Amino acid sequence: MEGVTVVDHVLLRRLVSILRDRETPHGVFRQTLDDAAMILAYEAMRGLRHDEYELQTPLEGAQGTRLADEVVLVAILRAGLGLVDGFLRLVPDARVGHLGMYRDEEALRPVGYYENIPSGAADAEVFVIDPMLATGGSSTQAIARMKREGAQRITFVCLVAAPEGVDALRSAHPEVPILTAALDRELDGNGYIRPGLGDAGDRIFGTDR
């Protein structure tokens, strides 16, 4: 699909399989999601702008590379928290914002309840992160909020996406690239991704039982 990158890596496919398995305990689920997030972060940040500078090794001068722009992560609560540490393992100086949304189970629409966004988003590389792209409501609303904050360079990163969510996000924000580990078959009547992996937030925090 145009504007969507499905990261094809055997190690990531293995991690997604563990996450899909209903027998995976929540502690293992959390650690596996962290590992998958780091692979997704590596791919999502492949094109970051950079500067060259001179440094001194213990033996002589050499040329180094550093990021040219600040990185801002925006986690859609609560499940988006499960992806943050994987990104921070690669860019520990990134600043982290939070957008809290819950799903209206009848209307299948997101309802915002909390936000805390770092300043400087207009000049930063912004990554909006959430394990699931289902109906696309939360991601669309989160990206719109970041645009109001002045963000110019936004990427949406998720673990599993449904075609319906991709279409909704692309329709609302066609210039925002989407990066995912898996593009699944469809949404069911309750707005859950099939085959999916269940409710990511419940499985991260052990509230599914």
MIZATI-447366 format. One record per residue (C-alpha): residue in one letter; x, y, z. Coordinates in Angstrom, 2 decimals, padded with zeros to 5 digits, m for minus. Example, Ala and Ser with C-alpha at 12.3 -4.5 7.8 and 13.67 -1.06 7.14 Angstrom:
<rs>
R  r        u        v        w
R  A   012.30  m004.50   007.80
R  S   013.67  m001.06   007.14
</rs>
This chain:
<rs>
R  r        u        v        w
R  M   000.00   000.00   000.00
R  E   001.23   003.48  m000.86
R  G   002.78   005.34   002.04
R  V   003.07   002.19   004.16
R  T   006.30   000.35   004.94
R  V   005.97  m003.18   006.29
R  V   009.32  m004.02   007.88
R  D   010.31  m007.43   006.54
R  H   012.85  m009.01   008.88
R  V   012.87  m012.58   010.12
R  L   013.69  m011.49   013.69
R  L   010.78  m009.07   013.72
R  R   008.43  m011.72   012.29
R  R   009.55  m014.05   015.08
R  L   008.80  m011.40   017.72
R  V   005.39  m010.65   016.23
R  S   004.57  m014.36   016.36
R  I   005.35  m014.42   020.09
R  L   003.15  m011.37   020.58
R  R   000.26  m012.91   018.67
R  D   000.30  m016.12   020.73
R  R  m002.43  m016.00   023.38
R  E  m000.31  m018.20   025.65
R  T   002.46  m015.59   025.92
R  P   002.47  m014.28   029.53
R  H   002.34  m010.55   030.02
R  G   005.93  m010.27   031.26
R  V   007.23  m011.96   028.13
R  F   004.80  m009.93   026.03
R  R   006.17  m006.69   027.46
R  Q   009.82  m007.62   026.87
R  T   009.10  m008.93   023.37
R  L   007.26  m005.72   022.48
R  D   010.27  m003.74   023.67
R  D   012.56  m005.75   021.39
R  A   010.18  m005.37   018.44
R  A   009.98  m001.62   019.09
R  M   013.75  m001.30   018.82
R  I   013.74  m002.95   015.38
R  L   010.88  m000.70   014.26
R  A   012.71   002.34   015.63
R  Y   015.86   001.39   013.73
R  E   013.91   001.29   010.47
R  A   011.76   004.32   011.21
R  M   014.78   006.50   011.95
R  R   016.87   005.32   009.01
R  G   016.44   008.64   007.19
R  L   017.12   011.05   010.05
R  R   019.14   014.08   009.07
R  H   022.65   014.20   010.48
R  D   025.74   016.37   010.82
R  E   029.42   015.45   010.62
R  Y   031.91   016.68   013.20
R  E   035.51   016.16   014.22
R  L   036.35   014.04   017.26
R  Q   039.46   012.60   018.85
R  T   039.89   008.87   019.30
R  P   042.54   007.68   021.79
R  L   044.92   007.55   018.80
R  E   044.05   010.35   016.37
R  G   041.36   012.60   014.95
R  A   038.37   011.12   013.17
R  Q   035.07   012.18   011.68
R  G   031.91   011.50   013.69
R  T   028.18   011.63   012.99
R  R   025.45   013.11   015.17
R  L   021.75   013.75   014.70
R  A   020.95   017.15   013.23
R  D   017.50   017.41   014.80
R  E   015.86   016.61   018.09
R  V   013.69   013.50   018.23
R  V   010.28   013.63   019.91
R  L   008.31   010.48   020.66
R  V   004.57   010.80   021.20
R  A   003.04   007.71   022.79
R  I  m000.71   007.20   022.48
R  L  m001.74   006.02   025.95
R  R  m001.83   003.55   027.28
R  A  m000.54   000.89   024.89
R  G   001.92   003.27   023.22
R  L   004.00   003.19   026.40
R  G   005.06  m000.33   025.41
R  L   007.02   001.03   022.43
R  V   008.80   003.92   024.13
R  D   011.74   002.08   025.70
R  G   012.64   000.39   022.40
R  F   013.03   003.79   020.77
R  L   014.91   005.22   023.74
R  R   017.44   002.39   023.57
R  L   018.55   003.87   020.23
R  V   017.98   007.57   020.94
R  P   018.18   008.00   024.73
R  D   018.07   011.80   024.46
R  A   014.68   011.77   022.70
R  R   011.94   013.64   024.50
R  V   008.69   011.81   025.17
R  G   005.16   013.17   024.99
R  H   001.90   011.47   025.86
R  L  m001.59   011.66   024.40
R  G  m004.19   009.82   026.43
R  M  m007.19   008.42   024.58
R  Y  m009.74   005.74   025.33
R  R  m012.05   004.06   022.89
R  D  m015.79   004.67   023.00
R  E  m016.86   001.05   022.60
R  E  m020.20   001.95   021.05
R  A  m019.09   004.62   018.59
R  L  m015.61   003.06   018.13
R  R  m014.16   006.57   018.35
R  P  m011.28   007.87   020.49
R  V  m011.99   010.17   023.39
R  G  m009.08   012.30   024.59
R  Y  m008.47   012.59   028.33
R  Y  m004.83   013.66   028.80
R  E  m001.96   015.29   026.96
R  N   001.61   016.28   027.76
R  I   003.61   017.33   024.71
R  P   007.25   018.51   024.78
R  S   007.97   021.94   023.34
R  G   009.92   022.24   020.13
R  A   007.93   019.74   018.06
R  A   007.94   022.14   015.11
R  D   011.68   021.68   014.64
R  A   011.91   018.01   015.63
R  E   011.52   014.63   014.03
R  V   008.26   013.42   015.55
R  F   007.32   009.75   015.88
R  V   003.76   009.02   016.95
R  I   003.73   005.48   018.34
R  D   000.99   002.99   019.16
R  P   001.11  m000.83   018.87
R  M  m002.16  m001.03   016.94
R  L  m003.56   000.83   013.94
R  A  m007.14  m000.42   013.95
R  T  m009.88   002.05   012.97
R  G  m007.30   004.83   012.66
R  G  m009.24   007.16   014.95
R  S  m006.60   007.57   017.67
R  S  m003.69   007.92   015.27
R  T  m005.53   010.43   013.09
R  Q  m006.45   012.52   016.13
R  A  m002.94   012.30   017.58
R  I  m001.28   013.43   014.36
R  A  m003.76   016.29   013.99
R  R  m002.84   017.38   017.52
R  M   000.87   017.32   016.66
R  K   000.24   019.37   013.54
R  R  m001.50   021.98   015.68
R  E   001.68   021.97   017.76
R  G   003.57   022.89   014.59
R  A   005.15   019.51   013.82
R  Q   006.29   019.27   010.21
R  R   008.03   015.89   010.06
R  I   005.82   013.19   011.50
R  T   006.00   009.41   011.16
R  F   003.44   006.99   012.56
R  V   004.89   003.71   013.85
R  C   002.85   000.70   014.93
R  L   003.27  m003.03   015.38
R  V   000.13  m004.31   013.62
R  A  m002.13  m002.43   011.20
R  A  m005.50  m003.11   009.62
R  P  m006.23  m001.96   006.06
R  E  m009.17   000.10   007.32
R  G  m006.95   002.00   009.72
R  V  m004.32   002.59   007.07
R  D  m006.97   003.97   004.71
R  A  m008.35   006.28   007.39
R  L  m004.93   007.62   008.36
R  R  m003.81   008.04   004.77
R  S  m007.03   009.86   003.93
R  A  m006.61   012.31   006.82
R  H  m002.83   012.73   006.62
R  P  m001.59   011.49   003.24
R  E   001.91   012.94   003.72
R  V   002.58   011.06   006.97
R  P   004.47   007.79   006.38
R  I   003.28   004.68   008.22
R  L   005.72   002.03   009.36
R  T   004.49  m001.29   010.74
R  A   005.65  m004.83   011.43
R  A   002.50  m006.44   009.99
R  L  m000.47  m005.50   007.81
R  D  m003.28  m007.79   008.90
R  R  m006.42  m008.94   007.13
R  E  m009.27  m006.80   008.46
R  L  m011.21  m005.33   011.36
R  D  m014.04  m007.32   012.91
R  G  m017.41  m005.89   013.92
R  N  m016.01  m004.77   017.28
R  G  m013.16  m002.84   015.70
R  Y  m010.45  m005.37   016.59
R  I  m007.70  m006.30   014.16
R  R  m007.87  m009.84   012.79
R  P  m005.85  m011.97   013.27
R  G  m004.20  m009.28   015.42
R  L  m002.91  m009.96   018.92
R  G  m005.82  m008.95   021.15
R  D  m005.85  m005.81   023.26
R  A  m002.22  m004.66   023.38
R  G  m002.72  m002.49   026.46
R  D  m004.31  m005.30   028.46
R  R  m001.56  m007.70   027.46
R  I   001.24  m005.24   028.28
R  F  m000.09  m004.47   031.73
R  G  m001.58  m007.86   032.60
R  T  m005.18  m006.63   032.80
R  D  m006.56  m009.15   030.30
R  R  m007.38  m011.78   032.92
</rs>
